[in-house]
Amino acid sequence: MFVGHFGVGFGAKAAAPRASLGTLVLASQFIDLLWPTLLLLGIETVAIRPGITRVTPLDFTSYPVSHGLLAVALWGLLFAGTYQLARRYTAGAVTMFAAVVSHWLLDLLTHRPDLPLWPGNDTKVGLGLWNSLPATLAVELAIFGGGLALYLRTTRATDRTGSVALWGLVGFLLLVYAANLFGSTPPGVEAIAWAGHAQWLLVAWAFWVDRHRALADGGPGSAAAAA
């Protein structure tokens, strides 16, 4: 799943309006931002096997540190605790935890049984939505669209940049999503890892968007001042 995770980041703004979209996207994508570094370090592994699912050729052979259920829960607690210490915003911290853990739950829906529960455990889970391209598109685009609708209802642009930057991000995410689905097979694992690191630019883009938007109801904690 790709744009679905960003949909969670967008939609989480309704639950924590004082939090920046950038931080919410960082939380919802956190384990996929961690994973490329672990790949480059050789701590986790992936193989390219075209046809292993209809949607992706990637065989996630080992990733208990980034995508194990226990690890994800601990990452969520660490992320939420750090946020609470920095911002003193309990609703935001709870939302950050939920966003981090939501990534594993959405991956559970899409992945074939390759998600570990905890290090050293042989049980792998996954409901296999990726075996159907139409079903994947329907579910993921619905999550993305729903999250975006919540963000649009919660915020308003304070200037032209607030609108152009948002729709530019939405369009770019959909373009990358289409390229992932219908583009060529990745040339190698290192290329996958570096492409994964490029997602940090999307987090920065989300921060930029939110700096040019405010809460739609005009309440305290404008988007421009949040983090």
N, C-alpha and C positions, 0 to 999 in steps of 0.2 A: 504494500500500500504506500502511496506517495501523497497525492493531494488530499486524501482522507485525513492524514495526520495534520496537515495544514488547516483543514476544516475544523478540527478540534481546537487548534490554536485560535482561529478566528472566533469560533463560538464561545470559547472560554472567557472572552471579554465581557460577556453578559453576566457571568458569575463573579468576575473580579474586575469591575470597571476601572479601578484605579491602577491596575497593572498594565504595563505597556504590551502592545501586540508583539513586540520583539521578544520580550521575556516569555510570553505565552507560547509563541512559536518555538522558542528554544526549548521549553519544557516538553512540548508535544513531539518534538523531533530529537530529543536529547540522546536517546540510545542509538539512533541512526547517525548522530554526529560523533558519538563515541566510537562506534564500530569501525569506521575507516582507519582510525589511528591504531586500533588493536590489530587490524589486518596488516598494516605496514610493519608493526612490531612483531608479527608472527604469533601473537597470543591467541588470535582467533583465525579461522580459515573458511574459505568459500571456494567452490569449484564452479566452472562454467560447463553446463551440460544442456545444450539446446534440446527442448522437448520435455524437460523434466516436469514443467507445468506449461499450461497454455499461455500464461502471462509473462513469466520470467524464466530465463535459462539458468538462473543461479541456484546452486545446490549449497545450502548453508550447512556445511559439514560440522562446524564447531563454533559456537558463540555463546557460551554460558555466562561470560562476564558482562556482556552488553545486553543479551536477550534472554537470559534465564529468568524465570518468574521471580525467584528470591532476589536475584541481583537487581532486577528492575524495581522491586519494592524498596530495596535499600537505596538505590539511586534516587528514587522519588522522595524518600525521607531526607536524604542529604540535600537535594535541590530545594525542597520545601523549607527545611530548617535554615539553610543559608539565606534564602529569600526572607524568611521571617526575621532573622537577625539583622538583615540589612535594611528592610523596609518597614518592619513593625506593622504588617498588614495581614491579619490572620486569614481573612477570606482569600487573599491572594495566595498565601502559603498553601492552604488547603487545595485551592484550584491548581497550583503548580504540581502538587503531589498527584492529583487526579489526572492531570495532563500527561505526566511522565508515564504513569501506569496504563493510561488509555492506549499508549502506543503498543504495549504487549497484547492488550485485549483485541485491538484491531488486527494485529499480526496473527493472533490466534485464529481469527476468522478467515484470513486470506491464505496463510501459509499451508503447505502440506505438513504432515507431522514431523517437524524438525525443531520445534521450540523446546528447549530444555526447561525443567522445573527448577533444578539447582545443580551446582557442579557435582559431578560424580554420579548423578542419577541417570539411569539409562532410558527412562521414560521420556518420550518426545510427543508433543501434541501439536495439533493444527487441523483446522476444519476443511482446508483445501479449496477455498473459493477461487483461487488462482487457476484451478482446472477448467474454469469457464470464463472466457473473455466477456461475453455479454453480462453475466451476473456480476463480475468484478466491476465493470464500468457502471452498472446501475447502482450498486451499493456505494462505491467510492465517490462517484459524482454526487450522489444524494447527500452523503456526509459533508462533502466539500460545499455544496450549495447551501445546505442547512446552516453550516457554521458561518459562511459568508453572510447569509441573511441576518443572523443574529448580530454579527459585527456591524452591519449597516444599520440595524435598528438601534444599536447601542451608541453609535458614534455618528458624527457629522463632520464634513470637511470644514476646516477653518479658512482655507484658501484653495486656489486651483491645484496646488501641489498635492493637497490631501485627497483630491479626487483622482488626478492623473496617476500619481504614484500607486494608489491602491489598485486601480484597474490595470495598470501596467504590471503589477505583481501578479494579479489574478491571471492575466493573459500569459505571462511568462511561465507560471506554474503549469497551466494547461498545455502549453507548448512542450515543456520538458516532459510532462506526463505522456503526451502523444509520442514523443521521441523514444521514451523508454518502452512503450508498448509496441510500437511499429518500426522502430529503428533497427539497425544492425546489431549483431551480437557483440558484446564488449570484447575488446582485443586481449584482455588479460586482467588478472586480479589487481595488479598495481594500478591500472587505469580506473578500475572500479573504485579503489580506495581514494584516489585523488579526486575523482568526480564526486565522491561522497563528501570530501572536505569542502568542495565548492558550495555546499549547502549553507555554510556560514555566511555567504553573501546574501542568501535569502533571509536569514535572520536579521542581518544588518538592514536589509530593505524594509523588513517589517517594522523595525525601530523607526526608520525614516518616515514611513507611512503614518505611524501613530503620532509622531511629533507634529503632524499637520492636521490632526483631527482632535475633536473634543467630544465630551459626552453629549449625546443628543438631548438629554433632559436638562442640560445646563447645570447639573449638580456639582458638588465639590469633587476635587480630584480629576481635573481635566486630563485628557489623554496626553497632551503635550508635556505635562509635568510629571507623569507617572513613569515607573521603571519596572 
